[in-house]
Amino acid sequence: MALLGLWGATPNKKRAHVERLEQKVACLEAKVAGFKEISERRERYLVAAVAAVVLLLGVTFVVNREPIKKVATRWIPMLSHSNRDIAAAYDAYENKKYTFALRVARPTADLGDPRAQSLLGLMYYNGRGVERDEREAMKWFRSAAEQGDSIAQLYVGLMFAEGKTVPQDYSEAARWYQIAANRGNAEAQYNLGILYATGDGLPQDNVLAHMWFNLAAAHFNSSIARDRATGNRDSVEKKMSPDQIAQAQALAVQWQPETRRANASRGAPTEM
């Protein structure tokens, strides 16, 4: 997947090679971060669901302890097994074992798992283990994105930006980048910074471009991707006044991921 660029790349072959490496590392970062986010969220949902069931069962649990115990011991390991399977599928994908990744992801995706759907989307988008099919990729990405998978949200935005299977629409791309960026997806934050810097799909705004580049730089693990984000931030900064720079920096400091903001608004403990 290509990161959007703000200024044209040099024709130098070495630079082109570095950029291709940067794109691969940045994409991998987004996948790992998004997978961790979805996995942690599903675990919290599972704990909450089990607690709700116990409360609803009440006395029934005591009276029918053995039947309930049999159901619980059958289903809870199955859910944990699903998490392990998806993790194994992602590992297989990264290690180019696409047949295994497809065999594991397909049935789980059919059951509605957003992580598996996002992985299938990646496989169809890149033509890994399956014939490249951008329409099929968009189908799986959309399904996963609507369930909150930030990797899928990023790719839906990218496909709108590139006009793949849909009319090119930077405004719609910006909308999906915003959703993923709000969840802490570094690549979406970077791409959103690009759109604010160029004014494509959004009102041109150097303050917000600076903020999103800053956040992307903070969230990228790869030094190559981080340097790309800081480089674009510094380029935008040259066009800003001291007050605007201070405003952008304050916005970046105040920013919180969407899940954390929601918890804080309810007075619940916040988590990273």
C-alpha positions in Angstrom: 0.0 0.0 0.0 1.4 3.4 -0.9 1.6 6.2 1.6 0.4 9.5 0.1 3.1 11.9 -0.7 3.1 15.7 -0.2 5.8 16.6 -2.6 7.1 14.7 -5.6 9.7 12.0 -5.0 13.1 12.4 -6.6 14.0 10.2 -9.5 16.9 8.8 -7.6 16.7 4.9 -7.6 18.1 4.7 -4.0 15.4 7.1 -2.8 12.7 5.1 -4.6 13.9 1.9 -2.9 13.9 3.6 0.5 10.3 4.8 -0.1 9.2 1.3 -1.0 10.7 0.0 2.2 9.1 2.8 4.1 5.7 1.9 2.7 6.0 -1.8 3.6 7.1 -1.0 7.2 4.4 1.6 7.7 1.7 -0.8 6.4 3.0 -3.5 8.7 2.8 -1.1 11.6 -0.8 -0.2 10.8 -1.7 -3.9 10.7 -0.1 -4.8 14.0 -1.5 -1.8 15.8 -5.0 -2.4 14.4 -4.9 -6.1 15.2 -3.9 -5.3 18.8 -6.7 -2.8 19.1 -9.4 -5.1 17.8 -8.1 -8.0 19.8 -8.1 -6.0 23.0 -11.6 -4.7 22.3 -13.0 -8.1 21.6 -11.5 -9.4 24.9 -13.2 -6.6 26.8 -16.5 -7.4 25.1 -16.2 -11.0 26.0 -15.6 -10.2 29.7 -18.6 -7.9 29.7 -20.8 -10.5 27.9 -19.8 -13.2 30.4 -20.6 -10.9 33.3 -24.0 -10.0 31.9 -24.9 -13.6 31.3 -23.9 -14.5 34.9 -26.1 -11.6 36.2 -29.1 -12.6 34.1 -28.9 -16.3 35.0 -28.9 -15.5 38.7 -30.4 -18.4 40.6 -30.6 -20.4 37.4 -26.9 -20.7 37.5 -27.0 -22.3 40.9 -29.8 -24.7 40.0 -28.4 -25.7 36.6 -24.7 -25.4 37.3 -23.6 -28.5 35.4 -25.4 -27.8 32.1 -24.2 -24.2 32.1 -20.7 -25.3 33.0 -20.6 -27.6 30.0 -21.7 -24.7 27.6 -19.2 -22.3 29.1 -16.3 -24.8 28.9 -17.1 -25.4 25.2 -17.7 -21.9 24.0 -15.1 -19.8 25.8 -12.1 -21.9 24.6 -13.6 -21.7 21.1 -13.5 -17.9 21.3 -9.9 -17.9 22.5 -9.0 -20.4 19.8 -10.5 -18.0 17.2 -8.2 -15.2 18.5 -5.2 -17.5 18.2 -6.2 -18.6 14.8 -6.4 -15.0 13.5 -3.1 -14.1 15.0 -1.6 -17.2 13.3 -3.2 -16.2 10.0 -1.7 -12.7 10.2 1.7 -14.2 11.0 1.3 -16.5 8.0 0.4 -13.6 5.8 3.5 -11.7 6.8 5.6 -14.8 6.2 4.1 -15.3 2.7 2.3 -18.5 3.7 -0.8 -17.3 2.0 -2.5 -20.7 1.6 -2.6 -21.2 5.3 -3.6 -17.6 6.0 -6.5 -17.9 3.5 -7.6 -21.3 5.0 -7.8 -19.8 8.5 -9.2 -16.4 7.7 -12.0 -17.3 5.2 -14.4 -19.2 7.5 -13.8 -16.7 10.3 -14.5 -13.8 8.0 -17.7 -15.5 6.8 -18.8 -15.6 10.5 -18.3 -11.8 10.7 -15.0 -11.4 12.4 -13.6 -8.0 11.4 -10.0 -9.0 11.8 -10.4 -11.9 9.5 -12.4 -9.7 7.1 -9.6 -7.1 7.1 -7.0 -9.7 6.4 -9.1 -11.1 3.5 -9.3 -7.6 2.2 -5.6 -7.2 2.2 -5.1 -10.5 0.4 -7.5 -9.5 -2.4 -6.1 -6.0 -2.5 -2.5 -7.2 -2.9 -3.3 -10.4 -4.8 -1.7 -12.6 -2.1 -2.9 -16.2 -2.1 -5.8 -15.2 -4.3 -6.3 -13.5 -7.7 -6.1 -9.7 -7.2 -9.7 -8.4 -7.0 -10.2 -4.8 -5.8 -14.0 -5.2 -5.7 -13.7 -8.2 -3.4 -11.1 -6.3 -1.3 -13.5 -3.3 -0.9 -16.3 -5.6 0.1 -14.3 -7.1 3.0 -12.7 -3.8 4.0 -16.1 -2.1 4.2 -17.6 -4.9 6.3 -14.6 -4.8 8.7 -14.5 -1.0 8.7 -18.1 -0.7 9.8 -17.2 -2.9 12.7 -14.4 -0.6 13.8 -11.3 -2.2 12.3 -8.9 0.7 11.8 -6.8 -1.1 9.2 -9.9 -1.6 7.1 -11.0 2.0 7.6 -7.6 3.1 6.4 -7.9 1.0 3.2 -11.4 2.1 2.5 -10.1 5.7 2.6 -7.1 4.8 0.4 -9.4 3.2 -2.2 -11.6 6.3 -2.3 -8.4 8.5 -2.7 -7.2 6.3 -5.5 -10.5 5.8 -7.2 -10.3 2.0 -7.0 -13.7 0.3 -7.6 -15.4 3.6 -6.6 -15.3 7.1 -8.1 -12.3 9.0 -6.8 -13.5 11.1 -3.8 -11.0 12.8 -1.5 -13.8 14.0 0.8 -14.9 10.4 1.4 -11.3 9.3 1.7 -10.8 12.0 4.4 -13.8 10.8 6.2 -12.5 7.3 6.5 -9.0 8.5 7.3 -10.4 10.6 10.1 -12.3 7.7 11.6 -9.1 5.5 11.6 -6.9 8.4 12.7 -9.2 9.1 15.7 -8.5 5.5 16.8 -4.8 6.0 16.7 -3.9 4.6 13.3 -0.6 6.3 12.4 -0.8 5.8 8.7 -4.3 7.3 8.6 -3.0 10.2 10.7 -0.3 10.7 8.2 -2.6 10.6 5.2 -5.0 13.0 6.9 -2.1 15.4 7.4 -1.4 15.2 3.6 -5.0 16.1 2.8 -5.1 19.1 5.2 -1.7 20.2 3.8 -2.9 20.0 0.2 -6.5 20.9 0.6 -7.7 17.8 -1.2 -11.1 16.8 0.1 -10.8 19.1 3.1 -10.3 22.8 3.6 -6.6 23.5 3.5 -5.4 24.0 7.1 -1.7 24.1 8.1 -2.5 23.9 11.8 -4.4 20.6 11.5 -1.9 19.3 9.0 0.9 20.0 11.5 -1.1 18.4 14.3 -1.7 15.1 12.3 1.9 14.9 11.1 3.0 15.3 14.7 0.7 12.6 15.9 1.7 10.2 13.1 5.4 10.8 13.9 4.7 10.0 17.6 2.7 6.8 16.7 4.9 5.3 13.9 7.4 2.7 15.2 9.5 2.7 12.1 12.2 5.4 12.0 11.7 5.7 8.2 8.0 6.4 8.4 8.6 8.7 11.5 11.2 10.7 9.6 8.7 11.1 6.6 6.1 12.4 9.0 8.4 14.9 10.7 9.8 16.0 7.4 6.3 16.9 6.1 5.5 18.5 9.5 8.6 20.7 9.3 7.8 21.7 5.7 4.3 22.8 6.7 5.7 24.6 9.7 7.8 26.9 7.5 4.4 28.4 6.2 3.0 29.0 9.7 3.2 31.8 12.2 4.6 31.2 15.8 1.0 31.4 17.1 -0.2 28.8 14.6 2.7 26.4 15.5 1.9 26.8 19.2 -1.8 26.0 18.5 -0.9 22.9 16.4 1.4 21.7 19.2 -1.3 22.2 21.8 -3.8 20.3 19.8 -1.4 17.4 19.4 -0.8 17.3 23.2 -4.5 17.4 24.0 -5.5 14.7 21.4 -6.7 11.4 22.8 -7.7 8.2 20.9 -11.4 7.9 20.4 -11.8 4.9 22.8 -10.0 6.8 25.5 -12.2 10.0 25.0 -15.3 7.9 25.2 -14.1 6.3 28.5 -13.2 9.7 29.9 -16.6 11.2 29.1 -18.2 8.4 31.1 -15.9 8.9 34.0 -14.4 5.4 33.5 -10.7 4.6 33.9 -8.8 5.4 30.7 -6.5 3.0 28.8 -3.8 3.4 26.2 
